[in-house]
Amino acid sequence: MVKKHDWYRMRGYIHFDAPIGLRKATVIVTNPNRVATHAFFPLVHYTIESFKVVKNDQGEVEKKVKQRPIAYAGHLDSHIYSYYSRVLSAKYEVALQERGLDKNVIAFRALGKSNIDFANDAFEEIKKRRSCSAIALDITGFFDNLDHQILKEHWCYLLEADKLPNDHFNVFRSITRFSKVCRDSVYERLKIAKNNPKNGRFKICEPEVFRRVIRANMLIQVNTDLKGVPQGSPISALLSNIYMLTFDVAAKNIAEQYDGCYYRYCDDMLFIVPTAYKDLVEKAVMAEIAKVKLDINPRKTEIRDFWPSGSVMQSNKPLQYLGFIFDGHHKLIRSAALAKFSGRMKSGVRLAKKTQRKANYREIIAGKEVTRLFKHKIYERYSHLSNRNFITYGHRAAKIMQSQAIRKQLKPLWGRLQREIADDNPLSNVTLSDLLFRTYKKQ
């Protein structure tokens, strides 16, 4: 059952406006005149760097730095986006049903399934067909390249209007001609600590300070391109689906024309077709994606052939889809995901040990018994003794996919965690005199 106010959610971050309650938010978001004249604050953005484990052209595993941009809207702005996303979502679902697309578009919808189920459905379709080809295509810079005119036309189409009503137009304009400010630059200007930005604050600054410091110092960047929507806003995911509506119709028709099937998960598309038609399907899809002014990333394109070999199936190369691998017989978690988790696990255990050592130095000086390593959080994050982490996700995938191969992939991780925890503790042989000498040297 859908909650009446499922669009409303309190957000813990600070922004240029303070959080507001449900009653006040409801009065504003349900009033088209208020929304039509609402002035949206700039998005606050920053970048997270993470390491991605990939294989190079020589087949060697290497780490690459991956930058992930994060942007978040003001509190009232987020409520408006969420409310209008709910309004448009209801109309979008009707459009999917009318076009028979409810099983083809699988991302950003309340389908009661996860990417484990979606990947497994695709793999089972391949197994059912026995002899076929899978064409996996990835759209280049998806959210950054959504054409504003096409988005506007599709938005109007859903509303059955020749032009957007004033309230919808203001939401459209705010999400296409969006503005943003760098979080770190703002915090530096206003002397806000990055590690403790709230510190008694309910918002970043007052309106007068916003005008005098943020706007006057030209910290606001405006998107002047005729394409792109910010990834991560409460309405962006739905808008990306709305944008692809005409393409999804064409892609489904292409797949069915050649006795195949089509799935799209955000910017990842998968076609499963008879092998004889794989080149024709790829060529037709390329022509259709160009009509919506998007490009396919050739480096991420995968065309995999599957065929029966006795009682099992084989493939010319395993298919990667939604974080999983299928070779015709085994369903597996991507090795890169396992390597990334192992790296996080080692870093997490070492950080816990470092924190323990700092605490123990003080306790040894005070003549107290040293503290043991707190394992509760370690097990919660990096073992099966938790309700929600990568390991439990993997076990859920193994159960849904009925994959013994995934269980074998996960089995060594417990031993690795135990070995990492059991590594010699640098404090084990530290005496009080040693510690006092170290403290004296530092002074």
Phi, psi and omega in degrees: 000129181282130178291148181297323183245043182293347178282343186267129176210128176288138181243138189278348184280166173261147180219193181283350173236159180274156176300148177233156183282171183299316184298313181293319180298318181298317179302322183280309188291336180268004179253102183305325180293320178294317180293321182297331182253005183290136176263113182282138175284158173297150172291146173262127184230154174205175184235134174256131177260131177224161179263132178247128179270120182226165173257131179279185183296338179270002180084008180271142179278130178216160180262137176234143177280126179246124179264127181243111179286136178241130177222137181223144185272165176298167185296308179294321178303317180296322179294320178296313179300316182295318181295314181288333173295320178295317180299313182289327182299319180299319179288324179295319179298322177297317180298321178295316180298317181296331183259004179067031184256007187296338179257359182263321179266114192242358181258149173062034177226150181277081183255356181072019179231161176246178179295339174298312180296317182296317178295317181296320178301318180294317180295322179292326176298319178296315180297321180295322182283336179069297180246113183192179175231145176248128179246109180256121183236145181234131181279133181287129175045057191308294184296327182289345186242013178290119183289129186295322181293317178296317178300317180297317180298317180291324177298312178300318182300318179296324181277356184055048182227151177286331176214160183290136171301159186304320181292314178296323180296321179294322176294315178302313181296321182292330184267347178256312174265054185285154176242157181210157175230148178283122181304315184295322179293319179295314180298321180294317180297319185264006179055049177257129181288130181295325183280341179216065188292330182292293175045048180089356180275151171255343177206167185297314181197169177281160181305321181296319178292322178302314180291318187283326185255307186286306183288316184295329180268013175053045177276352182269127176253133182249136176284107181262358177290160178267022179210162175099135170230149182290130179283133176110348177288159183297349182246348188297317183299314179297318180298325178295324176291318178299319180302323186271007188303310181292325177295317181300321177299313181295318181296319178297318179296320178299312182300315183288331177300326181252028176058044180234188177224161188223135174228143173228124175245095184059248181262005177260120179246143179225127175244131176243113189220162172303139185304326182298338185253005189300320181291321179296319180295313180301316180296317180294321179294320178300321180292322181287322181292331178293331180294336178256020173058043176234162181237152174265135178281110184295333182290338181255004178285131177233128173239113186240132179260139178234143179207155180283142175223093186070233182270355180240180177243156177233165176219155178289336176194142182299146178268132174258128182207121176053039176090004181234164181234140178224125181251012182101339181231310182258141171252126188225158168279142179303134181299328179297323179293321178294319179295320179295318178295317179300320178296317178295321181296313180298316179296320181295317179293318180294324177293320178297321179292321179297318178296320179297317181298318180299319179292322183289328176303316180292322182289324179294317178300322181280359179075023181261165178289137183291152181278139175283160178295126178284111186264349186302309181291326178298312180294325180295325184268330192233017179221176178284353181276052183207164179269335187207099171201187184299321182294313180293326174299316179297318178294324176295320178296318179299322180290312182295318183274355183051051186248108174291333181296322178293320178300321178294325177296323185278335187304317182290345187293326178295317178296320178297320179296316180296321179293321180294320178292322185280352178307146184311130176275121182303343180272351189300326182250016181276125177262168179298320180294321177300314184294318179297322179296318178297318180295320180296319179297321180296328181284000000 
